[in-house]
Amino acid sequence: MDINDLRSITTVLGLLCFLGIVAWAYGKGSKKGFDEAANLPFAENDDQDATSKMSHPR
């Protein structure tokens, strides 16, 4: 086994990892979770006291 075999194995494992991530990201079950995560910055903050403490000038 020489360095070229190791490089080939690493390339194949990298491709398999990439394809696994793509399948997970575009799978049917992932859409709902990703949509919820995408809307988190727009969610209203119910704790007004915490935001007022963070926004005071120093």
Secondary structure, 3 states (H helix, E strand, C coil): CCHHHHHHHHHHHHHHHHHHHHHHHCCHHHHHHHHHHHCHHHCCCCCHHHHHHHCCCC
